[in-house]
């Protein structure tokens, strides 16, 4: 009653309260700051809209000076309730497309919730609200992927018979196959076969219904699976701190409309920095990427330095003493190689790229989609106890056979790119990939570690899938297909075989990577743009990395743009030399890049900073 007297009795809040009373049968409290319990809320999209609007109205009513603390608490509590409802709605949706649409819509809600938590922190100075802000930032990232990974983990630990798990895997493989075929047929334009499209759609529909029934049976007959599947708490800051090594710092970003929020977590410290977002921030990110790819020297220095000032300068003191940064990017930062940001002013012109103060000179750097997923990868699991039968396997189709048309570009730089040519299935030959795989395999052999290399016609999709479960390190040097409009049609090219089965057609599509049988600890995709894809607000990049991660691969090295054949080969050889010398993955990649910086021919950021490590 006291709170009610101090709250404005505006028509807006009364409207939202009446809506809650009408939609939640067990709720009868007319007090404007009161809400139903989370368990009483029906999973209705309309309720999501009402709770968000009510939270915003409460926040506005608290904006008086001095701030009305009771209204701020009420707004925050409503945001928390709304976040719980969003989790339930996501769980109830079956189709991935519906889940992704919800993720886009929920992103703005999490931004408001984060601001609400920070407002309470500013008034109360209670650090619990900083932790709540971090939780909201985490909820805004890859929720759909995290849910899928949690479901996989639930099956792993629910004690299901192998026959049941194999049945589930077979269903998923068949679903992915028909999903891919439908998307390929839809993109065929004038050559589209309507009858085939109808046939594929009918088979996909039947399989989808079969799979849904299968999951319902799992939930009914395996209660432990059900409990694990729907238990998805946000990892606590102290749990992250325990998982971090003494020299590691995790830096997570949340890019708001006007503010950049930077969460910095070390083993002994947790800080939240709110930095004003420059009006041209998005243009700076875009400008940096363009400057890197087109080798615009002055523009690179300008944009790289500006991004460092916006993203890392505000937390520079908290990074003192750290050796490794784990970056959790947000928004367009998913495309940015932080290694290439400049920590200081460039020397006077002319610009010497070999001598610039890049961030890579100070830190080992790795990336992940979210702190939750990083923590999962950093925590030992059953997968880590499964020994691989051999150390290294590499695949290099090379594409020098007469069946594949060679790259006829007059531009030697274009001719050396590991990228698919525009016309149909005509690909440039990749002569350096054969020696790349052969030399890396020889490195392992000299260390008395088993290794295998599949080159030319042996580098088939079928051989890749058969070898995958037996190796610790898996390396693919080939062309990458990027389809931003239909991410599941992005993929990796293998050697074509005339007798290939339908599901092994020589292209490992992104949709297929979700169902791979692998115990690999590291997958290296030595191809063009293997780490980029369609950007979905609230879910991040729909890239090849997602499928490999879903299949259980904890560490993946991928590229952010088109890369050069020879220079990529040199980088990869140095990476594995460092790895076999005892360095960790991030340190191995850093040392390989620093080596490229010592030569003027390879010091351009376009040549050394494309490859990044996603993992632990």
N, C-alpha and C positions, 0 to 999 in steps of 0.2 A: 504493500500500500504506500509506503514512504516513497519508493521508487516511482510509483505511478503518479504521485502528486508532483514529483519533480520533472516528469516527462511531459513534453507537449502532447496535448490530446488532438493531434492533427488528423485530418480525414484520411490521409494516406496510410498511416500506421493502423488506423482502425479498419480500413479496407483489407489490409493484409491479414490482420488478426481474424477478421470474420471469415476470410478464405481458409485459413488454417482450421478454424472451428468446423467449417463445412466439409473439409476433405479428410480430416482425421477424426474418425468416430469416437475414439476414447478420450479426445482432448476437449476440455470444457472451460479452460481458464481464459477469461476475457482481459486479463492484465496485459497491457500492450508489450511488455518486455518478456512475457512468458512464452515458452515454446513447448511443443510436445517432446517426449523422449525420442531418442533415435529409433528404438525398437517399435514405437507406435506408428512411425511414419510409413504409409504405403509407398511403394516404389513408383511414384508417378512423376513424369517429366514436368507437369504443371506445378507440382509442389516445389520442384527445384527453382523454377522461375519466381515463385512467391517468396521462398526463403532468401534468395539473393536480393530481391527487391526490398524485403523487410530489413535485411542487414544494412543495405545502403541507406534506407530511410532513417534507421537508428543512428548510423554514423553521422548523417547530416544533422540530426537533432542534438548530437553531442558536440557539434562544432562551435558552440558558443564559447565565449571567453569570460571567466575561466572555464576549461573543459569540464563537461559533465561526466564524471567518472562512471556513474551508474549506467548511463546510456552507452558509453564506450564498452563496458563489460557486456551489456546486452547485445550490442552489435557483434562483438567478437564471438559470443556464445552462439549466435545465429549463424555466423560463418562456419563454425566448427560443425554444427548440426548439418548445414548444407553440404559440407565436404563429406560427411558420413553418407548422406543420401546419394551424392555423386558416385561414391564407391559402389553402393548397392545397385544403382542404375547400370553402371558399367558391367557388373556381374550378370545382371539379368539379360543384357543384350547378347545375342548369339553371334550375329554377323560382325566381322572385323570392321566393315565400313561404318556400321552404326556406332561402334565403340570409338572409332577415330573422329567421327563427327561430334560425339559427346566430348572427347578430349579437347577439340578446338573450342567448343563452347565453354567448357569448364576452365580453360586457361585464364580468361578474364576474371572469373570468380575467385580463383586462387590468388590472383594479383590483388584483388580487393581485400581478401582475407589476410594476406601478408601485411598489407598496409595497416589493417586494423590491429594486428598483433604489435606492430612497431609503434603505433600511437600509444598503446597501453604501456609499452616499455618506456617510452619517453616520459610518460607521466608518473609511472610507478617505480621505474628503474629496477623492476623485477626481471632478472635474466630469463625466467621461464618463458617470457613472451618472445625473446630472441629465438629460443628453441622452437616455439610454435611457428614462428616465421619461417625457419628453416624447413620444418615439416611441410608447410604449405608450398614452398618452393620445390621440394622433392615430389609432392603429389602432382605438380604440374608437368613432370617429366616422364616420358615413356611409360605411362600407366598401362597402356595396352600390352606393350612388350613385357613389362614386369608381371602383369597378370598371367600371361602365357607361360613365362618362366616359372612362376609359382605353381602353376598347374602341373608342369613337367616335374618339378621337384616333389610335389605331393604324390605323384605316381611312383616316383623313385623310392620314397620312404614309406609308402602305405602298405608294403608287403604284398603287392599283387603278384600272381603267378606270371612267369615269363610269357606264357601263351596269351594271356590277356594283354600284356604290353605289346606283344608282336601284332596282335589283332588291331590294336589302336594305331600302331605305326603303319600298318598296311592300309588302313582306312585313310589316314592322313596323306600318304603317298598318292593314293588314287584321287583324293580330293584335289591335291595340289596339281596333279597332272591335268585333270579336266578344267580346273580353274585357269591354268596357263593356256590350254588349247582354246578356251573361250575367248580369252583376251587377245590371243594371236589372230583368231578368226575375225574378231571385231575390228582389228586394226588393218585387215587385209584390203579395205577399201573396195574398189571395183571388182577385185578378185575374190571377194567374200563368198563362201559357199553356205547359203542359208540353211540347206538341209543338214550339213555337218554341224552348223552352229546350234540348230534345234536339238540334234542328237546329243551333242556335248552337254547342252543345258539340262536336258532330261536326265542324263546319267549323273550329272553333278547334283541335281536336286534330290535324286534318290539316295545318293551317297551321303548328302548332308543330313537327310532325315535319319538315315541309318546311324550316322556318327552321333547325332544328338541323342538318339535312343541309347546308344552305347554309353555315352557320358552319364546319362540319367541312371542307368543300371549300376555304373561304378559308384555313384554317389549313394545309391540305396544299399549296395552290398558291401561297400568298403567305407565305413564311417570315418576311419582315420584319414582316408583320402579326402573326404568331404571337408573335414575340419582343417586339414592343411591347405587345401585349395583356396578356401575363403578367408584364411588368416594372413593378412598382408599389412602388418603394421609398418610405419616408416621407421627406419633404423634410427636409433637414438644417437645423439652426438657423442656421448661417452663410449658407446660401442664402436663408433668410427675411430675414436681416439685410441682405443685399445688395439685396433687392427692396424693402425699406422705405425711404421717404423720410426725410430727417433729422428731420422733425417728427412722424413716425408711431411709434406703439407698438402692437404686437399683444399682446392679453391673452387667453389661452386658459384655460378652466376645466375641471376634472375634479371632479365631485361624488362623493365616496366616501360610505360609510356613516357614518363619524365625522369625516371630514376633507374640507376643501375645498382642492384643489390649484390654485394660480394660477401659470401660466407667463407671464412678462412678457418680451417680446422687443423690443428697440429696436436701431437700427443698430449700437450699440456695447456693448450689455449684454444678458445673458440671466440671469434669476433665476427661482428656483422657491420659492414660498412655500406652506407647509403651514399652514392655518388650521383650528383646531378647529371642527367643524360643530355649531351649536347644535341642541339636541334639537327645537326648534320651527321649524327652518329651512324645511321644506316648507310649514308653515302660514303662515309669514311671506310666502313667495312667493305663495301662494294668497290671503292676506289683502290683499296689495298690489293684485293684479289685481282683486279684488272691490271694493276701496276706490276704485280708478280708475274702474271702470265704473259704480259706483253713487254716485259722488261723496260718499264718506264721508270728510269732511275730516280729522278727528282720526286715524282709522285709516290714512289715506294717509300722513300725516306720520310716524306711528309706524313703519309697515312700510317705507316708503321709506328712512327714516334707518337702520333696522336692516339693511336689505340693503346699503346703502352701506358700513356698518361691517364687514359680513362679506365683501364682494366687492372693495371698492376701497380702503378705508382701510389695509389691510395693505400695499398697494403704492403708496401715495400719493407717497412720496419718489421712486420710480422713474419716476413720471409727470411729474415736474417738467420743464417746458420743452416738453412735448409739446403739439401742437395737435390731433392726430387720434388717436382710439382705434379699433382694429379688434378687435371683440369676437368671440371664438369661444365661444359659450355651451355649456352642457351640461345635460342633464336638463330640469327645469322652467324653467330660465333662458331656454330658447328662446322662452318666452312673454313675457319681461320686456323692456320698453323701458328700457334703461339710462339714456337721456336724462332720465328723470323721477326718478331717484334723487337724494336730497337730500344735498349735500356738507357741510351744516352744520345747525345747529339752526334751527328755524323761528322767526320773530318771534313775540312774544306774541299770544295770541288777540285779536280774531278773525283767523282765517287768511285771508290775502290770497294767492290762488294766483298772482297776477301778480308777486309779489315773493319767492317762495321760491327758495332757492339750488340750482336744478336742475343736474345734471351737464352738461346741454346748454349752459349758460352758459360752461363752461370748455373744452369740446371739440367738435370735429366727430366724429361717431360713425357707423361702419358695422359690418356684421355679416357673418359667413360661417359655413358649416357646419363647416369644418375649415381648419387652416392650409395643408394640402396643396392644397385647392381654391382658397383665396385666392391661393396662390403661382402656381397654374396660370393664374388669371385675370389676375394681375399681369404674367405673362410674355408678351411678344408672340408671336402665333401666325399661321398662315396666314390665319385668319379676319380678323385685324386689317388685313390688306393688301387685303381685298375692299372696294372702295368702295361705300357705299350710294348709290342713285340719287337719293334725296331725304332731306330732314332729318327732318321730323315727319309722323306720321300719327296721327289720333285717332279713336276710335270711341265713340259715345254713342247707344245705342238709345232712351233717354229713357223709353220705355214709356208714352207719353201717348195712344197710339192707342186707339180704342174696343175693339179686339181684346183689349187687356190691361185687366183690371179694375184700378181705381185703389185706392189704399190708403185704406180707410174708417175707420182708427183715429181715435178721438176724441182721443187723446193727440198733441199736435203734435210732441213729441219723437220718439215712435215713428213718426209719419207721415213724418218727415224722414230716417229711417235708410235707408242704402243696403243693405237686407237683404231677403231673400225672405220674403214672408208665409208663414204656416204652411200654409195651404190650397192644395193643388195648385199650379197655375201662375198664381196671381193675384199680381201684383207691384205694388208701389207705383210711381207715376210718379216720375221723377227729373228735374224741370225744370231744375235747375242744371247738369246734365251737358252739355246742349246748348251753353250759353254757355261752360262750362268749356273744351270742345274748340274751339269757334269762337274764343274769345279767345286761347287758346294758339297756334292755327294763325296767327292774325293777328300775334302777337308774332314768329314766325319770318318771316312775309312782310315785316314791317317791317325785318327784318335781311337782306332779299334772300335768304332761304333758302326752298327749296321746302317746301310743307306741304300737307296734305290733311286734311279732316275728313269723316267718314261719320256722318251723324246720322239719327235716326228709322229709317225703313224701309231706309235704305242701310247701316245698321250691322249687316250680316248676318255670320254665321260664314264664309260663302264669300268675301265681300269681304275679311274680315280675313285669311284664309289667303292670298289672292291678293296682297294688299298687303304682307304681312309681309316678304318677301325684299327689298323695295325701299326700306326706310326705316331710318334710323339710330336714331330715337327713336320708340317705339310706345307709345301711351297708350290705355288702355281704361277708360272711366268707365261702370260698369254695376252690376248686381246680382251678388253673388257667392254661389254655392251651396256650403255647407259640409256635407260628409257624413263625420263622423269615423269612423263604423263601416266605411264603404267609401270610402277616400280617393280612389279612381279615379273616383268619381261626384261629387266636388267639381268645381266648374267656374265658368265665366263665361257670363252670359246675353247673347245677341245678339238682334237683331230676328228674329222668326219669319217665314218665307216659305212660302206654300202649296206652292210647287213645289220645296222644299228636298230635296236628295238625302239618302239615309239617313245618310251620314257627316257631313252639314252640317245638323243638325236644329235649329240655333239655340242649342245649348249646347256650348261648348267644354269638354269634360270633361278632367279632369286627365290621364287616360290618353292623350288625344290630344296633349297638349302635348309629349310625348316625341318626336314625329315631325314637328315643325314645320320648315318650310324658312325660315330667317331669318338675316339678317346684322345684326340689331339690336344696337346697343351698349348700349341701355337700354330696358327694358320697365317701364312704370308701370301697375300694376293698381289703379286708383282705384275700389276696391270694398270691400265688407265682408269681413273675415276672410280676405283672399287670401293671408296669410302663415302661417296656422295650419292644423292638420289633426290626424290621429291621431298620437299620440306613440308611437314604437316604441323601446324601450330598446335602446341600442347603435346606433341608426340615426337618431334624431332625429325631426323632424316630417315626416310624409308630406303635404307641402303642394304647392300649385300651383307654387311656386318650383322644385321638383325637376325637373319636366318642362321648364320653360323653360331651366333651366340645362343640362339634358342636350342640348337643341336648340342650345346654343351661346351663349345670352345671358349675358354676363358680369356684368351689373348689373340688379337688379330692385328696384323700390320696391313694397312690399306693406303691408297693414294687419294688425294683430294682434287687432282686435275690430270690432264694428259701428261704422260711422262716419256722421256727419251730412252730408247732401247739400250744403247751402250752405257749411259750414265747410270741407269737403273741397275744394270748388271754389275757395275763396279760397286755401287752402294750396297747391294745385297750380299756380295761376296765379303765385303768388309764387315757387314752386320754379323754374318755367321762366324767369321774369324774371331770377332770380339766375344760372341756367345760361347764359342768353344774354349776361349781363354778364361772363362769363368764369370764374365760380366752378366748382369741381369738384362732383360729385354730392353728396358728404357735406356740403360747405360750403353748397351751394344749399339742401339740405333743412334744415340747421341754421338758416340765416338766415330761412327761411320760418317755422320754428317760433318763433324768437325774436320775429318780427314778431307772431305770434298772442299771445305772452305780454304784449305791450304793451297789449292790450285785455282788460278784465275779462270780457267776454262769451266770449272764446275762450281764456282763460288756464287753464281747467280741463284737467288732463292728459288726460282722456278725449277732448278735442277736438283736441289738437295732437300727442300722443305716439304715436298708433296707427300712423302710417306710419314704416317703417324701411327703410333701404337694405341690401340683401344684395348684396355685390359688392366690387369693388376700390376 
